[in-house]
Amino acid sequence: MSINHTKREGEIELDVDPSETADDARLVFIGRIRSPWTERAACPKNMKAARETGQPATVEIGAEWRQGLAGLERASHIVLLTWLDQSQRNLIIQKPRHAETASGTFALRSPARPNPIGLHVVRLLRLDQAEGVLHIEAIDVLDKTPLIDIKPYYASTDAVAEAVIAPR
Amino acid sequence: MSINHTKREGEIELDVDPSETADDARLVFIGRIRSPWTERAACPKNMKAARETGQPATVEIGAEWRQGLAGLERASHIVLLTWLDQSQRNLIIQKPRHAETASGTFALRSPARPNPIGLHVVRLLRLDQAEGVLHIEAIDVLDKTPLIDIKPYYASTDAVAEAVIAPR
């Protein structure tokens, strides 16, 4: 495995590690998140916790991609997809620090997953297209995390208020 | 460019095409979507249109990843991230067929984008972990589209009912 992680009770690592073998498709980084969080211990664990800190963040977009921001300022909220490059990729059963039992990776929002893509729904405060800077309300990733996509958020298809997670 | 597209008025293609040059990170396909849509013309253009067809779909997960589904059955709704492998990657300003004007790629949910990742919020009807099959209410992608991630959907962080897109 590429990144040190002390295995917790019930956790399972796959023998094949995507960080070494994956090559079904290739990504380009289009920018970076600039957040107040430079150490894992300080980084909020989810978007709810990030919003509660009251700390805004910015997103820096590479010069070649800035044309693609035209019209995004109309959106009150956007989806950011990030590449969580500090994450282990072969942990298939995992036990979050504060969970009582281990779960499958796809049942968790943990950054450790075969393709470590972070999904963040954020409020867009201001967009400076020429400078390639998005000002956002908050985010739950480390400073300098690579960005791989931006999408406008549509309440009509993306907001499911009645969604629930059943108790164990 | 790797995929034929007849340029529409106002559209801009980048000289550098990520389909040829991207290599900042590499993905592994963890499964495939099985949908009723085998031709682009028939494929619903978004999740709202997909739900309105009343046609369910399935997701097939590769054998090595099935352990990772444990616990996902508790979620009423999930997020699927797909790799839209038929999409052009260097179109930075585009004019959707039914739009009046062209917009930046990041202001659109078009499959054509530097990293052609599809984001789909779907209702999970049933999960067969042993067979690696998820039964879902509907989806807006072509049959056999590669899957790159599954996440549980949390209304607390993912549902923003008040999100709006301002008129032009």
Contacts between the chains, C-beta under 8 A, distances in Angstrom:
chain1	res1	chain2	res2	distance
A	12	B	67	6.4
A	14	B	64	6.5
A	16	B	64	6.9
A	18	B	28	4.5
A	21	B	28	7.2
A	22	B	26	4.5
A	22	B	27	5.8
A	22	B	28	3.8
A	23	B	26	5.0
A	23	B	28	7.8
A	24	B	26	7.7
A	24	B	27	5.5
A	24	B	28	5.5
A	24	B	29	4.4
A	24	B	83	7.6
A	24	B	146	6.8
A	25	B	26	7.3
A	25	B	27	4.4
A	25	B	29	7.4
A	25	B	83	5.3
A	25	B	85	7.2
A	25	B	146	7.4
A	25	B	148	7.7
A	26	B	22	4.5
A	26	B	23	5.0
A	26	B	24	7.7
A	26	B	25	7.3
A	26	B	26	5.5
A	26	B	27	7.3
A	27	B	22	5.8
A	27	B	24	5.5
A	27	B	25	4.4
A	27	B	26	7.3
A	27	B	27	6.6
A	27	B	115	5.1
A	28	B	18	4.5
A	28	B	21	7.2
A	28	B	22	3.8
A	28	B	23	7.8
A	28	B	24	5.5
A	28	B	114	5.5
A	28	B	115	6.3
A	29	B	24	4.4
A	29	B	25	7.4
A	30	B	114	5.7
A	30	B	115	7.4
A	46	B	154	7.9
A	46	B	157	5.8
A	47	B	157	4.3
A	48	B	156	5.7
A	48	B	157	5.1
A	64	B	14	6.5
A	64	B	16	6.9
A	65	B	92	7.0
A	65	B	106	7.8
A	65	B	114	6.7
A	67	B	12	6.4
A	67	B	92	4.9
A	67	B	93	5.8
A	67	B	104	6.1
A	68	B	92	4.6
A	68	B	93	7.2
A	68	B	104	4.2
A	68	B	105	4.1
A	68	B	106	4.6
A	68	B	107	7.7
A	68	B	113	7.9
A	68	B	114	7.7
A	69	B	104	5.0
A	69	B	106	5.5
A	69	B	107	7.0
A	70	B	93	6.6
A	70	B	103	6.0
A	70	B	104	3.6
A	70	B	107	6.4
A	71	B	103	3.9
A	71	B	104	5.3
A	71	B	107	3.5
A	71	B	108	7.7
A	72	B	104	6.2
A	72	B	106	5.4
A	72	B	107	4.1
A	74	B	107	7.0
A	74	B	165	5.3
A	74	B	166	4.3
A	74	B	167	7.7
A	74	B	168	7.2
A	75	B	107	7.1
A	75	B	163	7.6
A	75	B	164	8.0
A	75	B	165	5.4
A	75	B	166	7.8
A	76	B	162	7.5
A	76	B	163	5.2
A	76	B	164	4.9
A	76	B	165	7.4
A	76	B	166	7.7
A	77	B	160	5.1
A	77	B	163	4.0
A	79	B	119	6.3
A	81	B	81	7.7
A	81	B	115	7.6
A	81	B	117	6.1
A	81	B	119	7.5
A	83	B	24	7.6
A	83	B	25	5.2
A	85	B	25	7.2
A	92	B	65	6.9
A	92	B	67	4.9
A	92	B	68	4.6
A	93	B	67	5.8
A	93	B	68	7.2
A	93	B	70	6.6
A	103	B	70	6.0
A	103	B	71	3.9
A	104	B	67	6.1
A	104	B	68	4.2
A	104	B	69	5.0
A	104	B	70	3.6
A	104	B	71	5.3
A	104	B	72	6.2
A	105	B	68	4.1
A	106	B	65	7.8
A	106	B	68	4.6
A	106	B	69	5.5
A	106	B	72	5.4
A	106	B	149	7.7
A	106	B	150	4.2
A	106	B	151	7.1
A	106	B	152	7.9
A	107	B	68	7.8
A	107	B	69	7.0
A	107	B	70	6.4
A	107	B	71	3.5
A	107	B	72	4.1
A	107	B	74	7.0
A	107	B	75	7.1
A	107	B	152	5.8
A	108	B	71	7.8
A	108	B	152	7.3
A	109	B	151	5.8
A	109	B	152	6.8
A	109	B	154	7.3
A	113	B	68	7.9
A	113	B	149	6.3
A	114	B	28	5.5
A	114	B	30	5.7
A	114	B	65	6.7
A	114	B	68	7.7
A	114	B	149	7.5
A	115	B	27	5.1
A	115	B	28	6.3
A	115	B	30	7.4
A	115	B	81	7.6
A	115	B	148	4.8
A	115	B	149	5.3
A	117	B	81	6.0
A	117	B	117	7.5
A	117	B	148	7.0
A	117	B	149	5.4
A	119	B	79	6.3
A	119	B	81	7.5
A	119	B	119	7.3
A	119	B	151	6.3
A	119	B	158	7.7
A	121	B	157	6.7
A	121	B	158	5.6
A	121	B	160	5.9
A	123	B	160	8.0
A	146	B	24	6.8
A	146	B	25	7.4
A	148	B	25	7.7
A	148	B	115	4.7
A	148	B	117	7.0
A	149	B	106	7.7
A	149	B	113	6.4
A	149	B	114	7.6
A	149	B	115	5.3
A	149	B	117	5.4
A	150	B	106	4.2
A	151	B	106	7.1
A	151	B	109	5.8
A	151	B	119	6.3
A	152	B	106	7.9
A	152	B	107	5.8
A	152	B	108	7.2
A	152	B	109	6.8
A	152	B	165	6.1
A	153	B	160	6.4
A	153	B	163	5.0
A	154	B	46	7.9
A	154	B	109	7.2
A	154	B	163	7.3
A	154	B	165	7.0
A	155	B	160	6.5
A	155	B	161	5.6
A	155	B	162	7.3
A	155	B	163	4.5
A	155	B	164	7.3
A	156	B	48	5.7
A	157	B	46	5.8
A	157	B	47	4.2
A	157	B	48	5.1
A	157	B	121	6.7
A	158	B	119	7.8
A	158	B	121	5.6
A	158	B	158	7.3
A	158	B	159	7.8
A	158	B	160	7.7
A	158	B	163	7.6
A	159	B	158	7.7
A	159	B	159	4.4
A	159	B	160	5.6
A	159	B	161	5.0
A	159	B	163	6.6
A	160	B	77	5.1
A	160	B	121	5.9
A	160	B	123	8.0
A	160	B	153	6.4
A	160	B	155	6.5
A	160	B	158	7.7
A	160	B	159	5.6
A	161	B	155	5.6
A	161	B	159	5.0
A	161	B	161	5.6
A	162	B	76	7.5
A	162	B	155	7.3
A	163	B	75	7.6
A	163	B	76	5.3
A	163	B	77	4.0
A	163	B	153	5.0
A	163	B	154	7.3
A	163	B	155	4.5
A	163	B	158	7.6
A	163	B	159	6.6
A	164	B	75	7.9
A	164	B	76	4.9
A	164	B	155	7.3
A	165	B	74	5.3
A	165	B	75	5.4
A	165	B	76	7.5
A	165	B	152	6.1
A	165	B	154	7.0
A	166	B	74	4.3
A	166	B	75	7.8
A	166	B	76	7.7
A	167	B	74	7.7
A	168	B	74	7.2
